[in-house]
Amino acid sequence: MARMKRGFGHEKAKKGTMGRLVKILFKKYPWQMILVMFCNVLAAASNFLSSVFIKNITNEIDNIVGVPNADWNPFIRIIIFMIIAYVIGIFASFLWNYTMAVTTQKYLNELRKELFDHMETLPIKYFDTHAHGDIMSIYTNDIDTIRELVSQSLPNLFQTTFTVIALLCIMLYYSLWLTLIVLFGSIFMILNTKFVGGKSARYFVKQQKALGKVEGSIEESINGLKVIKVFCHEDKSIEEFDNINNDLARVATIGNINGNILGPIMGNIGNILYVLIAVVGGLFIMYPDNIHNINAFGQVTAKSDLIGIVLSFLMMSKMFANNINNFAQQVTFIVMGLAGASRVFDLMDEKSETDDGYVTLVHIKYHEDGTFEETNERTRYYAWKHPHSADGTVTYTELKGDIVLDHVDFGYTQEKLVLEDVSIYARPGQKIALVGATGAGKTTITNLINRFYDIADGKIRYDGININKIKKDDLRRSLGIVLQDTNLFTGTVMDNIRYGRLDATDEEVYEAAKIANAYDFIMRLPQGFNTMLSGDGTNLSQGQRQLLSIARAAVADTPVMILDEATSSIDTRTEKLVQQGTDKLMEGRTVFVIAHRLSTVMNSDAIMVLEHGKIIERGSHDDLIKQKGKYYQLYTGAFELE
């Protein structure tokens, strides 16, 4: 099996992730995003316009204080304008926050659906090569970082950028020298953001990856808790978890240290700027004839405007520093969000399972003369519907269950073959047994019949049709499978059996349970078939869970059955009950049986003995015993053990 991968992609987001995310948001929610941008502009404008009002208020106060019969109307108008601006700013802030909260949750809801829908289309190979804990981390940690990025960081980034540019323009209009002081201080702020904030962001991204490993470790420990306890592996398991958890604590500590000191450093740089501007501005006011304040256009400020300009500039410098600080604080969330979005997009971009098949499975009904025709009614009879593009005709091939593997080669990687020159001929109604040591390739053969993987060389034919021509859904619909590892889902016993065929009636479910000899134990459950199962059916014994899995295959009522170690987890008494049920289940069907217990395959029509991916012996039980080869050794060894 290919090596399991930990983590998704690189620690940094892929190039273009921000553009892709923004493009998706504007495509899905155009008017919401335009509204948010407009409200952001209003909210930002209401903040920095206050500094302009301060200058005007200062000038108006100078005009009316001590002046008899002074005109107070300009002063009152300014106050009214300020109130209106602040009210608009408050409303705009509320509106964009509300809109982004609703829009973000809509987007995340759709994103999770798209992710899950796409994940269901991925080939089995993807899940064999990626840790399940890391996949789960995408749905939890990475989606949450996108939530923070979309709902807060992106709007704040836009508002901050707009505010900084607007403030810079106003400051240049008021005073070139004071603006140069602010820009000089901004250099230190940017350098601090780059080194301290950048380091914080890098370690927060590492924290997300480490968190995925912690979740994966917890998932593995929960799933394997019985194994851990059986082998008294608790201490070792705790040690392994501590190592992973300590790594998470290490990167999280470094990230938080840098993140926590970033704000105070930026704040103190802003305070220093405030003091410098106050000192220089004070010099302008104290010595207006000797030190001239000029703006970016070279215009000298009038003495009467100096106090208002300096007061406004003090406010603007503080606002400018706060916005740079806000941007620095958002850097961490932006980097984390983009890294999370990159991993989400990586999963979304994974290539879906390809299906070039065009032969479909249809129900048929027979006429008295032995001919048949396609029908929409559900019958127990099937045919392969084969359209021919050359002449536009359609032919039907009766599904009989004739499966042939013809000189098949396969490897999970190109470097190493798992199966080599394997040929198997399963005629309709035959029971074919695959035996051999673990890793010999038995389960791989059934995976190839299902087209979970595609072969490297050779052919697999189903009723004479190359399975590459058959649509995968139709192919798999014709195959019933009982796996060694039973998976039950949250729901009633009835629901879990009906999972084999969703349109099965209650009576068909009851009949399937009887075939699998599961009916009696189900009726002894608290609510019978309506008993709720959860946690993969932990309230049932392993044998009972396996019986439900067999009943699920029985209700599917497929022409071909694959039993992969179906009785491996069942005691001898239960095995006899299951054997009786599977004998009924196998009647008239082509069956592939994988078993370690050779007693379950003795009555097979043909037994294939595999070793290192090759068939070394084939024949009936009696034939193989006479050969006294590998099968004979396995059988006599098992007999001696019994």
N, C-alpha and C positions, 0 to 999 in steps of 0.2 A: 504494500500500500504506500502511496506517496506520503512524504513527510508532512506532518501537521504543521501549519504555519501559525505563529503567534503575531497578532497585530496586523494592521492594515496600512500598507503604503509607508510613507516616510513620516518623520515627526513634523516636518513643515508641510503646509498646505501646497497642493499642486498649483502651478501657475494658471491663472485664469479662474480660480475658484470664486473669488469675489465677484468678478464680472458675470459668471454663470449664475450665481445666487441672486444678484440684483436683477438680472435679465428675467429670471423665473418669477420673481416677485412682481415686477412691472407687467409681465405678460399675464399672470394670473389675477392680479389685483391692481389694475392700472389706476382707477379713480381713487382707491384708498391710498396708494403711494403718492399720488399727486397732492391729495388732501394733506397728507402728513408733511410733505415738503413745504407746502404753502403755510401750514400752521407752524412749522419749525421756523420759517422766515419771520412770521409775525411775532412769535415768542422771543426770538433772538433780537428782533428790532426793538421790541418793547423794553428789553433789558439795556441795550447800549444807547438807546435814545435818551435814557435818563441822564446820562452824562452831558448830552447836548442841552437838556433842559436846565441842568445845574448852571451852566455858563449863562444862559439867558436869564435865569432867575437872579443870579448874582448881579448881572447888569441892570435888571429892572429894579432890584432893591436899591442899588446905588442911585438910581434915577428918582426914587420916590421918598427915600429916607431923608428927613429934614427939609423936604421941599413942600411949601404950602400949596394946598389945592392940587396936589400931584394926581396924575391920572393912574388909577389903579387897574384899569381895564386890561392892559397888556399882561400885567402880573397874574391877574385872575385867569386870563385865557390860557396862560402857560400852565397854571395849576390844573385847569380843567383838561387840557390836552394830556398832561401827565397821568391824570386819573383814568382817562379814556384809554391811553396807551397801556397802562398796567392791567386794566380790566380785560382789554383785548388779549394781552399776553397771557393772563391767567386762563381765559377761555381757550385760547389756542393751545396752551400746554396741556390742558385737560383733554381737548379734542384729539390731539395727536397721540397722546398716551393711550386713550381709550381705543382709538382706531387701530393702533399698532398691537394692542393687547388682543383684540378680537381677531385681527388679520393674522397675527402670528399663530394663534391657536388653530385657526382654520388651516393655515399652511402646514403646521406640524401634523395635524390630523390627516390631511391628504398625503403628506410625505410618508408617514408611517404606513398608510394603506398602500401607497405606491411601492414602498420598500418591501412590504410583506408580499404583495402581489408579484413583484419581480423575483423575490427570493424563491417563491414557489415554482418559478420557471427555470431555476438554475439546475444544472446537472448535478448528479450525486457526487461527482468528483470534487466539486467546490466544497461541499461539507466534509468530505474526507480529508481535505487539505487545509482547512481553516478551523481553528479552535472555536468551539461553540460559545465559550465565554466571551470571546472577542466579538462574535456576531451579536450576542446579546448586548454588549457594551455600546454598539452602534445605536440600538433602539433606546437606550437609556442615557448614557453619558453624552454621546455625541449629539443626539437630538436635543438634549438640554442645553448644550453649548450653542447650538443654532438658535434656540429660543432666546437666549441672552443676547446673541449677536443681532438677531433680526428685530427684537422688540425694543432694545435699549441702545446697543452700541452703534448700529448703523444710523438711526435718527440723531443720536448725540454727536456722532462724527460729522454728519451733514450740518447740524446746527452750530457745532464748534467751528467748523471750517468757515461757514458763512459769517459768524460773529467775528472771528479773528481777522478776516479780510476786510469786513466793514469797519472794525475798530482801527485797523491799520490805515485805512483811507482817511478816516476822521482825524486820527492823530497826526498824520502827515499834513492835513489841512490846517491843524491848530499849531503844531510846533515841530519843526524838523529836528532840532537838537534833542528835545525830550523823546521823540520817536526813536532816534538813534540809540539812546540809553536803553529803551525798551527792547529794541532789536538786539543790542549787545547782550542783555540779560537773557533773551530768548535763545541765544546760541548755547548758553550753559544749560538751559532747560532742555533743549533738543538733545544735547550730548548726554545729559542725565537720562532722558527717555530712551536713548539708543542703547546705552550700556546697562543701566540698572533695570529699566523697563523691559529691554530686550531679553536680558537674562531671566527676569521673572517670567516673561511669556514663554520662553523655551522650556523652563522647568514646569510650568503649568501644563504645557502640552505633554511633557513626559509623565506628569501626574495622571493625565487622562489615560495614557497607554498603560501605566502601572495599575491604575484602577481596573482596567479591563482584565489584566492578568489576575488581580485579586478576585474579581467576580468569577473568572474562569476556574480558579483554584477552589473557591467555595462550592461552585456547581459540581465539580468533579468529586469533591469530598462528600457532598450530600448524596450524589448518585451512588457513590461507592462506599457509603458508611458501613454497610454490613461487612464488606470485604475488609475494610480497615479494622473493624472490631474483631473479626474472625482471626486475622493474622496479628492481632495486638500491635497494630501499626499506628496507634494514636500518637505516640511521642514523635515518631518520624513525620507523621502528617502535620503535627503542630509545628515541628521544626521547619518543614518546607513552607508552610503558610507564613511563619514568622519571617523567613527570608524574603518572601515576596512582599509581605506587609511592611517590612523594614525598608525595602527599596521604595515603596510608595511613600512612607513617612519621610525618607531622605529627600526625595525630589520635591515633595510637597513643602517641606520645611524651607528648602532653599528658595523655592518659588515664592512662598509667603513672606519670607524675610525681605527679599528684594521688592516684593509688591508692597509691603508695609512701610518700608523706608522711602519708597519713591515719592509718596504724597508729602511727607514732612520736608524732604529736600526741596521739592518743587515749591512748596509753600514758603519756605525761608528765602529761596531765591526771589520769589515774588515780593516778600517783605523788604528785602534789600533794595529791589527796584523802586518800591514805594518810597523808601527813605531817600534814595538818590534823586528821584524826581521832585520830592518835596524840597530838598536842599537846593537843587538847580533852579526850580521854579521860584523858590524864595529869593534867590539872587536876582532873577529877572524882575521880581516885584520891588525889591529893595533898591536896585541900581538900574532903573529902566533907561537912564541916559547913557550908561556905560556898557551895559550888556543887553543886546537886542535879541528878542525872540522873533525868529522868522519861520514861515511855513515852507512847504515843499515848492511853492511858486516864487519864493524869494520875497514875499511880502512881510514887512515888519509889523508886528502886532502893536496896536494902539495901547497906550498906558491904561486906559479905562477898561480894556478887555483882559489885561494880564491876570487879574485875580480869578476871574471866571474861567479862563483857559487853564490855569494851573489846577484849580479845583476839579475841573472836568477831567483833566489829564490824570490826576490822582485816581479818580474813579475808573477811568478807562484802563490805566495800567494794572490796577487790581483785577479788573474784569478780564483783561488780556491774559494775565498770569493765571487766573483761575481756569480760563478756557484751555490754555496750554496744559495745565495740570490735569484737567478733565480728559483731554485727549490722551495724555500719558497713562492715565488710569484705564482708559478704554483699550489701550494697545493690547493689554493682556487678554481681555475678553475677545477682542477682534482676532488675535492670533489663535486663541483656543477655539473660537467659533469657526474660523476658516479651516483649521486642522480637522475639526469635527465634521464640517461640511465636506471637506475633501474625502474623508473616509466614507461618508454617506454616499457621495457621488461615485466613489470607487465601487461600492456595492451595486449602485444603480447601473453602472457601466459594465458590470460583469456580463459576459456574453450568455444569453439565455440558451437553454438546451435547443439545439437545432433539430428540425424535423422536416425532412424533404419528402416524407412519405405521401402517397396519394391513394393507396389502396385502403379502403375503409371496411369496417365490420358492420354487417346489417343482419337484421332478423329475417328469416324466411319461413314460409309455410309450404308444406308438401301437398300435392294433388294426388288423387287416387292412382293416377298412372305413373307415379314416382317422380314426376317433375316438380319443380319448386319455383316460387316467385318471391320477390322482396315484399316485406310487409312492415307496417308501422306498429303492428301489434307485438307485444312481447311474447316470444316463443322460446323454447329451449333449443332451437335450431338456428345456426348462423351460417353465413357465407361471406366470402371476401369479394367486395365489389371493386372491380379492377377496370378503371377507364383507360382507354388506349388513345393517346394523343395523335398517333399517326393517322388513324382513319376515323376517330371520333366515336368508336364503338365502345360498349361496356360489356364485360364478361363477368360471370359469377363463378366462384370456386367454392364448393361446399367445404365448410370448416370441419375437418375430421380429426385434427390434432396430430398430423404427421410432421414431426420436427427433425431436421437433419442438420448436424454440425459437420461441415466438410472441410477437413484440414485447416482448422482454425488456429491462428496464432494471436496472442494478446499479451500486452504488458501495460501496467499502470504508467510506466515511463518508457521512453523509446530505448533506453539503455538495457533494460532487463525484461525478458519475456516471462510471464507468469504461466501462460499456457502455450504449448508448442505442439503443432500438428495433431490437434485433437479432433477426432471424428466420432460422432455418435449418431445412431439411427434409431429414433423413437417412432415406432409405427402407431397408428391410432389404437387407443385402448391399452397400450403397453405400459408397464410399470418399469421404469429405468432407475436403478439405484447407483448412486455415486458414493464410493467409500474411499477412505485413505486418511493419512495423518493430517493434522491441522496444518494449513498452509499449502496443501497439495493442489488446491485450485477448484475444489468442489463448488463452493458458493460463487466463485467467479464465473463458472459456467452458467449458472442460473441468472446472474447479473447480465450476462451477455445476451441471453435469450430475451430478457426484458428490455434490452438496449439501454440499460443504465450506463453502459460503456459501449463503445464501438470497437470492433475487432481490428487488428492490424493487418491480417491476411486471412484468406479463406472465405467461406460462405456459410451463412445460416439461413436455412429455408424453412418456411412454415407452409405446409400444404403445397409445396413446390414453388412458393413465392419467396423471393429474397426479402428478408425482414426489413431491409433498408427502404423498400418500397412501401411498407405498411406504416400508416400513421402510428406514432408511438402510443397515443391514447387508446386507439383501437387495438393495438397489439397487446397492451397491458390489460385492457378490458377483457381479453380472452384468456388471461392467465390468473389463476387464483394462487395466492401465496400464503403459506404459514411460516413465519420467520422464527428463528431460535429466540431472538429477543422480542418479547411481546410488548407492544405499545397500546395502552388503553388511554382513552381520552376522558376528560371531565364530562360527565353526562350519565344517563341511565344505562343499565345493562342492555336494554333494548336498543338504545342509540348506538352503543359500541358494536353490537352484532350487525345492526343495519348499516354500519359504516362500509360493509362489504358491497352493499347495493342500496343506495339511498331510497329507491322507490319500492323496496321490498315491503310487503304487507306484514301485519302482525302475525298472521298465520304462517307465513313463510319464515319469519324469524323463529317462531316456536319450532317449526319443523327442522330448521338448521340447528337449533340447540339440541334437539333430540338426536339428530344425526351425529353430532359431536359428543353425545352423551353428557351434555352440560345441563340439560333441562332439569334434572332432579336437584342438583345442588343450587341452581338458580331459584327454584321454587322454595328452597329452604332459607333464602336470604330474607331480610326483614320486610322488604316491599317487593320481593320477587323480581320480575323483569323491570320494575320501576325503581329498583334500588339505585341510588346515586353512587357513582364511582368518582373518585378524585385522586390526585397524586399518583397517576398511573396505576390505579387499582390496588393501592397498598393495603386495603382492608380485605383483599383476597389472597389466598395462597398462590404460590407460583404455578401449581398444577391447574388451579381454577382459572387463572389468567390465561394459561395456554389453551385451555378448553374453549374459552371465549374467542380466542384468536382463530381456533379451528372452526368454530361456529360462524365466525365472520367470513371465512373462506367458503364455507358451505352455502351461505346465503347468496354469495356472488354467483354460484352455479355456473362456473366457467368450464369450457371444454378441456382445458389443460390445467393441471394442478402442480404446484411446486411445494414440497414439504422439506423445509430446511431445518433439520434437527428438531422437528416438530414435537418430539416426545422426550427431548433431552432433559427437560426440567420436571418431568412427571414421574411419580413413583411407579413401581411395577404393577400394583393393582390398578391404578388409574390408567397406566399404559395399555392394559388389556381392554379397558373400556374405550379408550381413544382408538385403539387398533380396530375394534369392531366398527366404530363410527367412520374411521378413515376408509375401511374396506367398502362401506356403503358409498362414501364420498367418491371413491376412485372408480366405481363401476361405470364402464363405458367411457372413461376419460383417459387421456395420456397423462402419466404421472412421473415426475422426477422426484426422487427421494434421496435426501442427504441424511445419513445417520451414522453415529458412532456405534450404536447398539446393532450389531449384525443380525440379531434375532428379528429386527423389524424389516429387514430387506431380503430374508431368505426366500420369500415367495415372489420376488421380482422376476420379470421376464428376462431381464439382462442386468448384470452387475458390472459396473466399470470401476476398476481399481486404479486410482491416480497416485502418482508419486512425482514430486517436483514438477508438476504441470504437464505430465505426460500420462497417457493411459498405458499401463504396463500389462494389464490383464482385462479380459472381458468374457462374459459368458453367464450361464445360469449358476445358481448356488452349487448344484451337484457337479457341474462341469469344472468349476473353479476348485472345488474340494478335491476332485480327481487329479487336477494339475499339481496340487501340493506346492503352490507358489506363495505369493505374498498374501493373498486372501486366505489361504489355508492357515498361514501363520497367525494372521489376525483373528481368524475364527477359533482356532484351537487355543490361542492365548486367552481370548475372552471366555471360552468354555472353561478353561482351567481356573480363571478368576472366579467364575460363578460357582 
